[in-house]
Each structure stands twice: as structure tokens, then as C-alpha cells.
Amino acid sequence: MAKPRIFYDHDGRHPLIYMYEPPMLKEELEAAVDELLGTPVEALSLTLGDAQSLLYHSRAGQLWGQNIKKWPHLIWKRGHQNLTHLIKAGHDPLQVLCDKAHAHGLSFYAMLLPQQGPRERMLKSWENPRFAADDWQCDLQPLEIGNKGGVDVQWPGYRALDYAFAEVRERNLQVIEEVLARYPIDGFELQLNYWPYYFHPDEVDDGTRIMTEWIGQVHAAVKRSDPQRELVLRIPADLHGCRAVGLEPLHWMRQGIVDAIVPECSSVDPSADFSAFVEAAKGRGCRVLPALQNRVDSDRVGEGTIEMARAGACNYWAQDVDGIYIAHWFGSWPYAANFYEKLREVAYPEVMATKDKVYRVPTEGNTPAKAAIAPNVADPLPVELAQGQAVQVGFTVSDDLKKWGKAKRVHVVILRVRLQQTTERDRLRFVFNGKELSEASLRKINQMYVMDAPRYRVFGYWFVFRLDAKQWPVRGRNVLEVELLKRDGQALPAVRLRDVELEIKYLMGKNYHRGLIDVDLGPDEL
């Protein structure tokens, strides 16, 4: 039987138990499946929570909010109300959604968060009438990493459960075995990238061996329950980030203890390189399903546009991957027409080949990613420019512009570059794939100061180049070089290269229009 190629990540909370006013109806719960029908999604992966706060009727772990009497966090309270009402009415959420998915031909995977931090402890400390904002950070428990000392309280893994303790691993394994025994799931996912801190920093080497052994136990449990079931592991796309926290996904693939691997960047990154995973999977019976993220977090957009989704999906398919894992798109709920248009296309690179795209180099957003789950990019932005020293930024493009240019299907190709802390007196040079870009193709946009912005304010100048056919990007790796030739002598801050975007716009056919009214306005349309 063919395994699913297109997975959809559903966290079970934000677009579901948080949204419906109690008492939640069974039909409202089933919306998690209903909303995906008629799309290319073949498998729904539903978050169960972690062993301390589960979203189903568990006997091995603890139901979400089970021991909380007073709720300072009212959305978490609502989630608990909806879960308990459904269970008392005979509608175990996990069973209901398994049945609903299978009734409509969707595969169903259960997803456990092996690490989520001290959510229950935090709520209990909040019950204290003398609560202080960081009380819960000081309430260390014996099984938490910070209890061993030697780590700063601000380190993200300070309150994380320590997988060096057999008790922590065993409790999670019991939850996994319970789900495998009681529910008709098609596979099990471990979301190892949610809060990827599993060992004390001084014990990562030993921890790597311990984690590999535990993953092997989980895989064996999955196969004992049903050889057709598979274990899916979601991990940081950055291999250095994986190893820094005790995860060795390439080793797991070679050992045959994972059936599908999901490398995940923390934001939209069309140039992410999954070749190491694809190579390790060859001949191992392991599928590679890179996570296609929806989070951009720029000053202009929070979630990726359809043009950004196409760029990422096409680049991922071009790497000979086995499928796409749609990650965190549930943040777009309630789903509108543009969501479904975007979702419909990602499974079909041939459909997206002559559709508009935006290839964007990831840069820091309003909330920078944690180091262990940083985007998998070789040329991170922003970067400072020193006078006389060229800076290079690379990105990947999968479009065959040579082919579609001959067919007269390419409308325009635009390269956008934003520099911060630059002035009109600075002199700059831009070189794309070894060819210097001329001022004749340039439009500058002055945003050295803006009063308002769609999300948050970023100041600077946009340098917008309309590329002719000789300057179009090539298939594969492309390189932009920016050099500060002369600096404004009165300016003190360093110039920063912050944003690089390549936009490709297509025509539906030779000499076809771009809309009901299509007048070529030249550079002003940029």
C-alpha cells in the first residue's frame, strides 16, 4: 500500500478546542478533518500534546489541565472544558478524528510532543495568590535539566525534562504504546523539533546514545503493534542544531529505526538544502518529507504568500524528496479561499512551474528563532557591509526561465534588495551571478523612515532591479553580491543588508494579459 506523500500538521488546539465555545459538539471536533477534504492532503497528523497535558482520554498520561482548579489562562481553561465535555459525552477526541479521517480516505497519524516544558507546573504556580511572574522558573523539579545546575535560568532548556532519566523516557513510551494499542492510527509521529532540549549541555554526547536507543524502542513498539504502521520523526533541518541537542537523524535512518523523516526549518526558507537526508535515505526504506513552513514574520507579512509557498514547494520537489509535510499552516484558520488555492498547488510542481513565485532569503523577524531550530541557510541575514568588502548571499531557484522565456511566458523578473542604515550619499555596487546590475534597471524606494507598517517598522532603502533576459537567474544556486563602495562620511551606524527577494511573474500564455486591465507601466509597476 502506498504511503502518504502530503501530510498536514494539526496541533489540535489553536484551530479547534480553543475556538469553539463550550460545550463543544462532536461535529465541531470533526471539522479538523472536514476542512481538509477535497485537498491534496493524504494524511492528518494530530498533536496529542505531551505526557503531562494530553488531548485525548489517556490512562498512561495526564489529560490537559487535569489537576488545575483555578485557571489564570482562560483559553487553556476553555481547551480543558471542551476536552472533558467531549470525553464525558462518549466522544474521545482521538477516536472521533481517527474514525472521521478513515471514513473519508485520509490516513491518520498521532503526534506526541516529547518535550513541552513545565506547562502544568506553570499553571499551578499561577494559582498561588502571591504569584510572581517568574515563580514557575524557580520551582525546579527533580527530573528537569536545570535541577542539575550549571545552566543559566534563561537557557531555553532550563525547565525541560531530562531524557537522561529512564523515568522520563519510560513515561513517554507508555503513552506511545497506549495510543498504538487503543486507536486505529496509521502511524506515529514524534515532534522532536517543538522544544528541542533533551539533555544537560554537558551530557549531550551520552545523551545522543540514550536518545538513539529510545528512538529504537519507539520504532520497535510501532512495528510490534502493526508492521504496516510507520514512525515519523520531525527534527531540525539544521544537522548541527540536531547534534547540539543529542539528535542524530542520519544515524537513525541508516539504522532503519525511522520510516519517514521530516526536516523542519523555523520559517519559510525556499533554499533549504535537504540533500544530506535524501542521500541517507537511499536504499533504507525511509521517506524524506521536508516541512513546508508558513511562517515568514517579516515587517510586511506574517505568513507566506502563495508565491512564497510555490517557491519553497518547487525547490523542495526538485531535490527528489518523497513528499511534503505541511507544517503549521493551521495558523491560517479559519481557512479562506486563498488558503485552499495555496494548499491545492503544493503537491504538483508541474502546475506551479509557470505560476508567479517569490524566492525570499530568510532574515530575522520580530521574534528570532532559537539557535537549535534556526533556519537551515548558509547565508543568514541581516549582515553588515564594510566599505570595500563585498558580501555574498546565495539562494536557489528551480524555475526553468530559459525554457519559458523562449515560449514568451515570462512577464517580468524582479530582484529586490533592502539595505538598512544607508543614505542617499552612499555608493553601492550590485552583482548578480557575476554580472553587475546597471542603474538603468534600478528603482530606489526611500523608506529611511516610515510612519506605519503592516506589522512592525523596518527602515531603509529598497533597491529594485528589473532584470532583462541576460540577467535572469539560473536553475539551481544563484549569488547576489553587494559592495559598499563609498560610505556617507557623516553616517555612524553600519550599513546592513537585510532583505533579498527574487520575484518571477508569468503569463498564462504567449502575449496573454495579466488582468482585466493590463497596461505595462514600466518600472513604476514594481
Secondary structure, 3 states (H helix, E strand, C coil): CCCCCEEEEECCHHHHHCCCCCCCCHHHHCHHHHCCCCCCCCEEEEECEECCEECCCCCCCCECCCCCCCCCCHHHHHHHHHHHHHHHCCCCHHHHHHHHHHHCCCEEEEEECCCCCCHHHHHHHHCCCCCCCCHHHHCCCCCEHHHHCCCCCCCCCCCCECCCCHHHHHHHHHHHHHHHHHCCCCEEEEECCCCCCCCCHHHHHHHHHHHHHHHHHHHHHHHHHCCCCEEEEEEECCHHHHHHCCCCHHHHHHHCCCCEEEEECCCCCCCCCCHHHHHHHCCCCCEECCEEECECCCCCCCECCHHHHHHHHHHHHCCCCCCEEEECHHHHCCCCHHHHHHHHHCCCHHHHCCCCEEEECCECCCCCCCHHHCCCCCCCECEEECCCCCEEEEEEECCCHHHHHHCCCEEEEEEEEEEECCCCCCEEEEEECCEECCHHHEEEEEECCCCCCCCCCCCEEEEEEEECHHHCCCCEEEEEEEEEEECCCCCCCCEEEEEEEEEEEECCCCCCCCCCCCCCCHHHHC
